[in-house]
Amino acid sequence: MTLTFLIVIWATTLAAFVAMLIYRGHLAEHETRLYLSEGEPTCFHSDSHPAIRRIKIVHPVCLCTGGLTLLMTLALAGFWISQRLS
């Protein structure tokens, strides 16, 4: 029962992490297309563009969900190993 609960939580955090990575990749692709189409951006332009602001907001969320996924993976593996040994 506990193993099933841990797997559900792990799958949820993994899905959130993958979704955030996909979203961040989409924003980075949009930012690259913007720079290629407009030429050399100024310093003011790079800080004020909405895609860059979103990337700066999404980056810590990606780090948190990735860290949480890593912790859940380790907890799941530890619980599974301890269950198999006993």
Secondary structure, 3 states (H helix, E strand, C coil): CHHHHHHHHHHHHHHHHHHHHHHHHHHHHHHHHHHHHHCCCCHHHHHHCHHHHHHHHHHHHHHHHHHHHHHHHHHHHHHHHHHHHC
